[in-house]
């Protein structure tokens, strides 16, 4: 004969908030928790601040004058492939800040270490330890910072062709870093 299984006792459940308090997050999980919160903000249609470098991307900053719009159109053609049929703008992610008169081209991580035009008059590349504020994914026009080419999971702007376009078009001078706050700044 098998022994009888004792009955379970009643358990009291406590309501816990969906968003953890900073003090409840383990010290080694802070960066991950920050990134998860940032992703939630981005998908909810809010601006987010992300660190550059690492696994995601660096950024090249150029002015947002008319010649730079031609560079975006050229990059559409450079990045177009057969798989892009039906996609009108296959260029990697580029966003504009009208207030700062700047375009922000998202390029592969590590580009800032190899960027040949590093302290150029026409473009500057930033990686770690800088942070970048991204516009909401669905913002495709003013007011405020907006996407000229959408942020997509399958591509970034290739650095080599972008350097070639900058050398060819010689766009207007890049705004100085100090004028780009709060969109781009060094990590505190």
C-alpha positions in Angstrom: 0.0 0.0 0.0 1.3 3.5 -1.0 1.6 6.2 1.6 -1.0 9.0 1.3 0.3 12.2 -0.2 -0.2 15.0 2.3 -2.5 17.9 1.2 -0.8 21.1 0.1 -1.1 24.0 2.4 -2.5 27.4 1.3 0.1 29.7 -0.1 -0.1 33.5 0.1 0.9 35.3 -3.1 2.3 38.9 -2.8 1.8 41.4 -5.5 5.1 42.5 -7.0 5.5 45.4 -9.3 6.2 44.7 -13.0 9.1 47.1 -13.1 11.8 46.2 -10.6 13.2 48.9 -8.3 16.9 49.6 -8.9 17.8 48.4 -5.4 16.2 45.0 -6.3 18.5 44.5 -9.3 21.7 42.6 -8.7 24.8 44.8 -9.2 26.0 42.7 -12.1 22.6 42.9 -13.8 22.4 46.7 -14.0 23.5 47.0 -17.6 21.2 44.2 -18.7 18.3 45.7 -16.8 19.0 49.2 -18.3 19.0 47.7 -21.8 15.8 45.8 -21.2 14.1 49.0 -20.0 15.5 50.9 -23.0 14.1 48.3 -25.3 10.7 48.5 -23.6 10.9 52.3 -24.0 11.8 52.0 -27.7 9.0 49.6 -28.5 6.5 51.8 -26.6 7.3 54.8 -28.8 9.7 56.7 -26.5 13.2 58.0 -27.1 15.9 55.9 -25.6 19.5 56.5 -24.6 21.9 53.7 -25.6 25.7 53.2 -25.1 27.7 53.1 -28.3 30.3 50.4 -29.1 29.8 47.0 -27.7 27.7 44.6 -29.8 25.2 47.0 -31.3 26.6 50.0 -33.3 28.8 53.1 -33.5 27.6 56.3 -35.1 28.9 58.6 -37.8 27.7 62.2 -37.6 27.5 64.5 -40.6 25.7 67.7 -41.2 22.1 67.5 -42.5 22.5 69.7 -45.6 21.1 68.9 -49.0 24.2 67.1 -50.2 23.9 64.7 -47.3 20.4 63.7 -48.5 22.0 62.8 -51.8 24.4 60.6 -49.9 21.4 58.8 -48.3 19.9 58.2 -51.8 23.3 56.9 -53.0 23.6 54.6 -50.0 20.1 53.2 -50.9 21.5 52.1 -54.2 24.7 50.7 -52.6 22.8 48.6 -50.1 20.0 47.5 -52.4 19.9 43.8 -53.1 17.4 41.3 -54.7 16.0 40.6 -51.2 15.0 44.2 -50.9 12.3 44.1 -53.6 9.5 46.2 -52.4 11.6 48.1 -49.9 11.9 51.7 -51.1 14.7 52.8 -48.9 17.2 49.9 -48.2 19.9 52.1 -46.7 20.8 51.2 -43.1 19.5 53.3 -40.2 20.0 57.1 -40.4 18.2 59.6 -38.2 18.1 63.4 -38.3 18.1 66.0 -35.6 16.8 69.2 -37.2 17.6 71.2 -34.0 21.3 70.2 -34.3 21.4 70.2 -38.1 23.0 66.7 -38.0 22.5 63.2 -39.5 23.4 60.2 -37.4 24.4 57.1 -39.4 24.4 53.8 -37.4 27.5 51.8 -38.4 28.9 48.5 -37.3 30.4 48.4 -33.8 34.1 49.0 -33.8 34.0 51.4 -36.7 35.1 54.3 -34.4 38.5 52.5 -33.9 39.1 52.1 -37.7 37.4 55.2 -39.0 39.8 56.9 -41.5 38.1 60.3 -41.4 38.2 60.2 -37.5 38.7 64.0 -37.0 37.5 65.1 -40.3 35.8 68.4 -41.0 33.0 66.5 -42.8 32.2 63.6 -40.5 33.1 62.2 -37.1 32.7 58.7 -35.8 31.9 57.9 -32.2 31.8 54.6 -30.2 32.4 53.8 -26.5 32.3 55.7 -24.2 29.6 57.8 -25.9 25.8 57.5 -25.6 23.3 58.2 -28.2 19.6 59.1 -27.9 17.5 57.2 -30.5 14.1 58.6 -31.7 11.0 56.4 -31.4 11.0 53.7 -34.1 7.8 55.1 -35.6 8.9 58.8 -35.8 9.6 59.4 -39.5 9.3 63.2 -39.6 9.5 66.3 -37.6 9.0 67.7 -35.0 12.1 66.5 -33.1 14.6 63.9 -34.0 13.3 61.4 -36.6 14.3 58.5 -38.8 15.4 59.3 -42.4 15.9 55.6 -43.0 14.3 53.2 -40.5 16.1 51.2 -37.9 15.9 47.6 -39.1 17.2 44.4 -37.6 19.0 43.2 -40.7 21.4 46.0 -41.5 23.6 48.9 -40.5 25.2 51.5 -42.8 28.5 50.0 -44.1 31.4 52.2 -43.0 33.7 51.9 -46.1 31.0 53.0 -48.7 30.0 55.8 -46.3 33.6 57.1 -46.1 33.7 57.0 -49.9 30.5 59.0 -50.2 31.7 61.6 -47.7 35.0 61.9 -49.7 33.0 62.3 -52.9 30.3 64.7 -51.8 32.4 66.7 -49.2 29.3 67.7 -47.2 29.1 70.8 -45.0 31.2 70.7 -41.8 29.9 68.5 -39.0 28.4 70.2 -35.9 30.9 70.2 -33.0 30.3 67.5 -30.3 29.3 70.2 -27.7 26.4 71.3 -29.9 25.0 67.7 -30.3 23.9 67.3 -26.7 21.5 65.7 -25.6 21.5 63.5 -28.7 25.2 62.5 -28.4 27.3 62.8 -25.3 30.1 61.1 -23.4 29.0 58.5 -20.8 29.0 60.2 -17.3 
